[in-house]
């Protein structure tokens, strides 16, 4: 039984350390424990909110997840160290009486060793346990340092996420409004003059999302700060430029290459959130393009009804549909009855 304690303790410590390193240092996303906690906590909170992204409680989930993840690392390291010490009844001794310690005293010793407090009430029971205690102390110091430093780039990525969202929202709060604001009477050069800045921010946000997927759960109930809403609006605006605007007025594919490449990279990174199971067919609310027509934008009117077909831009819209749903939004938040 004692050897099983040692095996379980070492396995748990290694599992937590692997999750910690993968989440904080690999830049390839969260570890298994981190992703399990994040995804299931988000699903539970979204269900409690009635799958409504506008509920106030949704704004605090990202901060809650940071606390839960770090707490789970602390608990895992502490429990693993405790199990390891339980494998030998004489692993920890009372510093004054040399008496063998109880299980609760070993738990206490494991905690203050990991926290590097250096309390002298208890001591390792042999030279081997001296070495083990030193390793636990070094692990605890590294763990505390990495956990704290992990918070800073995550918060920086969240700030960039909000910055990107507000920038996009300033261009328009719907695909129609974004196109109308960009139309100068001849073409959409007003939109293209932002393409380098937008492409840079979208690419950086996508890379941040790959390195720190927890930023996906820093949710805003306001449209102007909701990155998935505004990126979907922007994607739909570009889709319509390519699909529904006459050739003489729309930008060429070469002109859109930079911004479209950034959008595609974003969808590629976020595609891992898109579940492959069968989804119910999505539908769009009725789209109103009258304002564009009144502004003199030359549209391919015969294709307007085809644009909102589920088969048009099917692959990217399926990903965005799931991302919107997962964030508590829907296409009715993109194409609202009064978009302008």
C-alpha positions as CSV (number, residue, x, y, z in Angstrom):
1,X,0.0,0.0,0.0
2,X,2.8,2.4,0.9
3,X,4.5,2.0,-2.6
4,X,1.1,2.8,-4.2
5,X,1.1,6.1,-2.3
6,X,4.5,6.9,-3.7
7,X,3.5,6.0,-7.2
8,X,0.2,8.0,-7.0
9,X,2.0,11.0,-5.5
10,X,4.8,11.1,-8.1
11,X,2.3,10.6,-10.9
12,X,0.1,13.4,-9.7
13,X,3.0,15.8,-9.3
14,X,4.3,15.0,-12.8
15,X,0.8,15.4,-14.2
16,X,0.3,18.8,-12.7
17,X,3.8,20.0,-13.7
18,X,3.2,18.8,-17.3
19,X,-0.1,20.7,-17.3
20,X,1.6,23.8,-15.8
21,X,4.4,23.8,-18.4
22,X,2.1,23.1,-21.3
23,X,-0.3,25.9,-20.3
24,X,2.3,28.5,-19.4
25,X,5.4,27.9,-21.4
26,X,4.6,25.8,-24.5
27,X,2.6,28.6,-26.4
28,X,0.5,25.7,-27.8
29,X,-2.6,26.1,-25.6
30,X,-3.7,24.7,-22.3
31,X,-2.9,21.3,-20.8
32,X,-5.5,18.6,-20.3
33,X,-6.4,19.7,-16.7
34,X,-6.5,23.4,-17.7
35,X,-8.7,22.7,-20.7
36,X,-11.0,20.4,-18.8
37,X,-11.6,23.0,-16.1
38,X,-12.0,25.9,-18.5
39,X,-14.3,24.2,-21.0
40,X,-16.6,22.5,-18.4
41,X,-16.8,25.6,-16.2
42,X,-17.7,27.7,-19.2
43,X,-20.4,25.3,-20.3
44,X,-21.9,25.1,-16.8
45,X,-22.0,28.9,-16.5
46,X,-23.4,29.4,-20.0
47,X,-26.1,26.9,-19.2
48,X,-26.9,28.7,-15.9
49,X,-27.1,32.0,-17.9
50,X,-29.7,30.4,-20.2
51,X,-27.1,30.5,-23.1
52,X,-27.5,34.3,-23.1
53,X,-24.3,36.1,-23.7
54,X,-25.8,39.3,-22.3
55,X,-26.2,38.0,-18.8
56,X,-24.0,40.0,-16.3
57,X,-22.6,36.8,-14.7
58,X,-20.8,35.9,-17.9
59,X,-18.4,38.8,-17.5
60,X,-16.6,37.3,-14.5
61,X,-16.0,33.8,-15.8
62,X,-12.5,34.5,-17.2
63,X,-11.2,35.8,-13.9
64,X,-12.9,32.9,-12.1
65,X,-11.2,30.4,-14.4
66,X,-7.7,32.0,-13.7
67,X,-8.3,31.4,-10.0
68,X,-9.7,27.9,-10.5
69,X,-6.8,26.8,-12.7
70,X,-4.1,28.1,-10.4
71,X,-6.0,26.7,-7.4
72,X,-6.1,23.3,-9.1
73,X,-2.4,23.4,-9.7
74,X,-1.8,24.2,-6.0
75,X,-4.2,21.4,-4.9
76,X,-2.6,18.9,-7.2
77,X,0.9,19.6,-6.2
78,X,0.0,19.6,-2.5
79,X,-2.0,16.4,-2.7
80,X,0.8,14.7,-4.7
81,X,3.4,15.7,-2.2
82,X,1.2,14.5,0.7
83,X,0.7,11.1,-1.0
84,X,4.5,10.8,-1.5
85,X,5.1,11.6,2.2
86,X,2.5,9.0,3.2
87,X,4.5,6.3,1.6
88,X,6.8,6.2,4.5
89,X,5.6,6.6,8.1
90,X,8.9,8.1,9.1
91,X,9.2,10.5,6.2
92,X,8.6,13.5,8.5
93,X,9.5,13.8,12.1
94,X,8.7,16.3,14.9
95,X,11.8,18.5,15.1
96,X,11.6,18.6,18.9
97,X,10.6,15.1,20.0
98,X,11.8,13.1,16.9
99,X,8.3,11.5,17.0
100,X,6.8,10.1,13.8
101,X,4.2,12.5,12.5
102,X,0.5,11.9,11.8
103,X,-1.1,12.2,8.4
104,X,-2.4,15.7,9.1
105,X,1.1,16.8,10.2
106,X,2.5,15.4,6.9
107,X,-0.1,17.4,5.0
108,X,1.0,20.5,6.9
109,X,4.6,19.8,6.1
110,X,3.9,19.2,2.4
111,X,2.1,22.6,2.3
112,X,4.7,24.7,3.9
113,X,7.5,23.0,2.0
114,X,5.9,23.7,-1.4
115,X,5.2,27.3,-0.3
116,X,8.9,27.6,0.7
117,X,7.9,29.1,4.1
118,X,10.7,27.1,5.9
119,X,8.7,26.4,9.1
120,X,10.9,24.4,11.6
121,X,8.2,22.5,13.5
122,X,8.9,19.4,11.5
123,X,11.8,18.0,9.5
124,X,12.5,15.2,7.0
125,X,13.1,11.8,8.6
126,X,16.2,10.8,6.7
127,X,18.8,12.0,4.1
128,X,16.5,10.7,1.3
129,X,13.6,12.7,2.5
130,X,15.9,15.7,2.9
131,X,16.5,15.5,-0.8
132,X,12.8,15.0,-1.6
133,X,11.9,18.0,0.6
134,X,14.5,20.1,-1.3
135,X,13.0,19.0,-4.6
136,X,9.5,19.8,-3.5
137,X,10.7,23.3,-2.3
138,X,12.4,24.0,-5.6
139,X,9.3,22.8,-7.5
140,X,7.1,25.0,-5.3
141,X,9.2,28.0,-5.9
142,X,9.2,27.5,-9.7
143,X,5.5,26.7,-9.6
144,X,4.6,29.9,-7.7
145,X,6.8,32.0,-10.0
146,X,5.5,30.6,-13.3
147,X,1.8,30.8,-12.1
148,X,2.2,34.5,-11.2
149,X,4.0,35.4,-14.4
150,X,1.4,33.5,-16.4
151,X,-1.3,36.0,-15.4
152,X,0.5,39.0,-16.9
153,X,0.6,37.9,-20.6
154,X,-3.0,36.6,-20.3
155,X,-4.2,40.0,-19.1
156,X,-2.2,41.7,-21.9
157,X,-3.8,39.3,-24.5
158,X,-7.3,40.2,-23.0
159,X,-6.5,43.9,-23.4
160,X,-5.5,43.4,-27.0
161,X,-8.7,41.4,-27.6
162,X,-10.8,44.3,-26.3
163,X,-8.8,46.8,-28.4
164,X,-9.4,44.8,-31.5
165,X,-13.1,44.5,-30.8
166,X,-13.5,48.2,-30.2
167,X,-11.5,49.0,-33.3
168,X,-13.8,46.8,-35.4
169,X,-16.9,48.1,-33.8
170,X,-15.9,51.7,-34.7
171,X,-16.1,50.6,-38.3
172,X,-19.7,49.6,-37.9
173,X,-21.9,47.6,-35.6
174,X,-23.3,45.4,-38.4
175,X,-22.1,44.2,-41.8
176,X,-24.4,46.7,-43.6
177,X,-23.3,49.6,-41.4
178,X,-19.6,48.7,-41.8
179,X,-20.0,48.6,-45.6
180,X,-22.0,51.8,-45.6
181,X,-19.4,53.6,-43.5
182,X,-16.6,52.5,-45.8
183,X,-18.4,53.5,-49.1
184,X,-17.1,56.8,-50.5
185,X,-19.4,57.0,-53.5
186,X,-17.0,55.0,-55.8
187,X,-15.4,52.2,-53.8
188,X,-14.5,51.0,-50.3
189,X,-11.0,52.5,-49.9
190,X,-12.0,53.8,-46.5
191,X,-12.1,50.2,-45.3
192,X,-8.9,49.2,-47.0
193,X,-6.8,51.9,-45.4
194,X,-7.1,50.1,-42.1
195,X,-6.2,46.7,-43.5
196,X,-2.6,46.6,-42.4
197,X,-3.5,47.6,-38.8
198,X,-6.4,45.2,-38.7
199,X,-4.5,42.3,-40.1
200,X,-1.7,42.8,-37.6
201,X,-4.2,42.9,-34.6
202,X,-6.2,39.9,-35.9
203,X,-3.0,37.9,-36.4
204,X,-1.7,38.8,-33.0
205,X,-5.0,38.1,-31.3
206,X,-5.1,34.7,-33.1
207,X,-1.6,33.9,-31.9
208,X,-2.5,34.9,-28.4
209,X,-5.5,32.7,-28.6
210,X,-3.3,29.8,-29.6
211,X,-0.9,30.4,-26.7
212,X,-3.5,31.4,-24.1
213,X,-6.8,29.9,-25.0
214,X,-8.2,31.0,-21.7
215,X,-8.7,34.5,-23.2
216,X,-11.6,32.9,-25.1
217,X,-13.5,32.9,-21.8
218,X,-13.0,36.6,-20.9
219,X,-16.4,37.5,-22.1
220,X,-18.0,40.9,-22.5
221,X,-21.8,41.5,-22.5
222,X,-21.4,44.7,-24.6
223,X,-21.2,44.3,-28.4
224,X,-18.4,46.8,-28.8
225,X,-16.1,44.7,-26.6
226,X,-17.2,41.2,-27.8
227,X,-14.5,40.1,-30.1
228,X,-16.3,37.1,-31.6
229,X,-19.3,39.3,-32.5
230,X,-17.2,42.0,-34.1
231,X,-14.9,39.6,-35.9
232,X,-18.0,37.8,-37.3
233,X,-19.5,41.2,-38.4
234,X,-16.2,42.1,-40.1
235,X,-16.0,38.6,-41.8
236,X,-19.5,38.9,-43.1
237,X,-18.8,42.4,-44.4
238,X,-15.8,41.1,-46.4
239,X,-17.8,38.1,-47.5
240,X,-20.4,40.5,-48.9
241,X,-17.8,42.6,-50.6
242,X,-16.5,39.6,-52.5
243,X,-20.0,38.1,-53.2
244,X,-22.6,40.8,-53.5
245,X,-20.9,44.0,-54.8
246,X,-20.4,44.7,-58.5
247,X,-16.8,44.1,-59.7
248,X,-16.2,47.8,-60.6
249,X,-16.8,48.9,-57.0
250,X,-15.5,46.1,-54.9
251,X,-11.8,45.6,-54.0
252,X,-9.9,43.0,-55.9
253,X,-8.9,39.7,-54.3
254,X,-5.3,41.1,-54.3
255,X,-6.4,44.1,-52.4
256,X,-8.1,41.9,-49.8
257,X,-5.3,39.4,-49.6
258,X,-3.7,40.7,-46.4
259,X,-6.9,41.1,-44.4
260,X,-8.4,37.9,-45.7
261,X,-5.3,36.0,-44.8
262,X,-5.5,37.3,-41.2
263,X,-9.2,36.3,-41.0
264,X,-8.4,32.8,-42.4
265,X,-5.6,32.4,-39.8
266,X,-8.0,33.3,-37.0
267,X,-10.6,30.8,-38.2
268,X,-7.8,28.1,-38.5
269,X,-6.7,28.7,-34.9
270,X,-10.3,28.8,-33.5
271,X,-11.4,25.8,-35.5
272,X,-10.4,23.5,-32.7
273,X,-13.4,25.0,-30.8
274,X,-15.7,24.0,-33.6
275,X,-17.1,20.6,-32.8
276,X,-17.4,18.1,-35.6
277,X,-20.6,16.5,-34.4
278,X,-23.7,17.1,-36.4
279,X,-25.0,20.6,-35.9
280,X,-28.6,21.8,-36.5
281,X,-28.7,23.8,-39.8
282,X,-28.2,27.5,-39.0
283,X,-30.5,30.2,-40.4
284,X,-30.0,33.9,-40.8
285,X,-32.5,36.6,-40.0
286,X,-33.8,38.6,-42.9
287,X,-31.0,40.8,-44.2
288,X,-31.8,44.4,-45.1
289,X,-29.5,45.9,-47.8
290,X,-31.8,48.9,-48.6
291,X,-29.4,51.4,-47.0
292,X,-26.6,50.3,-49.3
293,X,-28.8,50.5,-52.3
294,X,-30.0,54.0,-51.3
295,X,-26.3,55.0,-50.9
296,X,-25.7,54.0,-54.5
297,X,-23.6,50.9,-53.9
298,X,-23.8,48.8,-57.0
299,X,-25.0,45.4,-55.7
300,X,-25.5,42.1,-57.5
301,X,-29.2,42.2,-56.6
302,X,-29.9,38.8,-58.2
303,X,-27.5,37.2,-55.7
304,X,-28.7,38.9,-52.5
305,X,-31.1,36.0,-51.6
306,X,-28.3,33.5,-52.2
307,X,-25.9,35.3,-49.9
308,X,-27.7,34.1,-46.7
309,X,-28.0,30.5,-47.9
310,X,-26.3,28.0,-45.5
311,X,-24.3,26.8,-48.5
312,X,-22.7,30.1,-49.1
313,X,-19.3,30.4,-47.3
314,X,-20.4,27.2,-45.6
315,X,-17.1,26.2,-44.0
316,X,-16.2,29.5,-42.3
317,X,-19.8,30.2,-41.3
318,X,-20.1,26.8,-39.6
319,X,-17.1,27.6,-37.5
320,X,-18.4,31.1,-36.7
321,X,-21.9,29.7,-35.9
322,X,-20.5,27.4,-33.3
323,X,-18.2,30.1,-31.8
324,X,-21.2,32.5,-31.6
325,X,-23.3,29.8,-30.0
326,X,-20.5,28.8,-27.6
327,X,-20.2,32.5,-26.5
328,X,-23.9,33.0,-25.9
329,X,-24.7,34.8,-29.2
330,X,-26.4,34.0,-32.5
331,X,-26.8,35.3,-36.0
332,X,-29.6,37.6,-34.9
333,X,-26.9,39.6,-33.0
334,X,-25.0,40.0,-36.3
335,X,-28.0,40.8,-38.6
336,X,-30.4,42.8,-36.4
337,X,-33.8,44.0,-37.6
338,X,-32.5,47.6,-37.6
339,X,-28.8,47.3,-38.6
340,X,-28.1,50.9,-39.5
